């Protein structure tokens, strides 16, 4: 159909190339510039109040080691939120992916090759994530139940299934260190750069391309903006939303692998504690809960703000008790800023 | 005999208990503008949404250029050369103009990757050549939500034109427009006729419909109550008949 449309068109004689306009640039990118401002401001505050910590590379290495575990899930979650949906079940998908991992590893011992076993186990985990994501999307689309309600339910369901299947057992995954997957996923490049940071960057770039340079992303924005218009113009809104939930599923399972590999240990509640940090990254990054607007870059910066606060609170000389208070303060102020910027942009 | 561009035979549609359309027979000739008239809730919008593939009829048959089309969907109807300007405009207001023009039919290079430069170029050309937009606020990268009612309607119409439709369906296009904008719209519908295409025109304003349509079809309570060639009936007579239909459900 597309080639037909194109064939009907006359040749383009005049390209649309508007001159660069700083004002327009600021207006169209206000959300990203806003969160960038918050990011830089906080950074300066940290450096000024704890120069010894924040001018040394170790702290950044630590941030890059711990932040990707939830930041990587915030990327596809941003896509879901732009489509005016939400997913609260990703922590349980992290765990269920690892349950599949363990079962597959255990069931393939006859191969007698740890690398192949681990490879199959990784594939099984990612497929499990995709299936659970698909199921979330399917229930939401086919029965027309709000995703908030469905994914609260599936979060309980899969974290429950996780406990039933593992009987709460936790155990070492020392064997993964014999395979190259260990270094590939959670090793380091040079002394300071963790591989999970590399994977976060890969997922971020892929997410950005999908959202901004692909038809899928165009449809995600349209669905979140006005689902009725999208349907009238022939977009398969159900399929696009199910695909978005599948992305969250696959990436969450991958995050589960990263987090478990990092400590070479399996514990059944591997996803616990990531729920609010991941959601906060998305909303801190300027993605609107009303759908239709949001950026991948904003989420990326939001995740590192969230990831830095805990360490920074202690480094600047406050006790750990302050952490949540400062989290809350920054999140609330940033969300107010985003709402203000959006209103001004309209 | 010349075949019809579009024909509906014995089309009925019910939503659960509610019978929205009952045994509708309707046709649209080559190079003909048909006006649909009827009170609120008469079934005009349901009929339009069946023609555009948004709703599937409960029973009945749809023909495009004499060929029966089973299970018509929105993409299928568009492929068959039907474009719609919806009453609700069907715009995405937080998105840019170029995204709205190509809504649901993005130009792509390979594997679904967007050809953004091409879409912006085409949008720019449409704006300057077809829409006659002069306001500086309207450019391919501006957000449609900031436009005036007339500008939004212009976007919806130009979108329909861009893909070279054989049949243009206009559902309440003058709603919320100023007098000047309405006049522009009427001349646009006349332009469709002159270009050799067909149109279905729905409006509350009998005067508008009377001025542009070759034929008027009156819908009442989900049925076709009657139809007239506009050259055979005076405006006052048509108005009297419309009032009578609304009161009694019958034309005479």
Interface residues (C-beta under 8 A of the other chain):
Chain A: X1 X2 X4 X5 X6 X8 X9 X12 X14 X15 X16 X18 X24 X28 X213 X214 X215 X216 X218 X219 X221 X222 X225 X226 X228 X229 X230 X231 X232 X233 X234 X235 X292 X293 X346
Chain B: X52 X53 X54 X73 X74 X75 X78 X79 X84 X86 X88 X89 X90 X91 X92 X93 X94 X95 X99 X103 X104 X105 X106 X107 X108 X112 X113 X114 X116 X117 X118 X120 X121 X122 X123 X124 X125 X139 X140 X141 X143 X145 X146 X163 X164
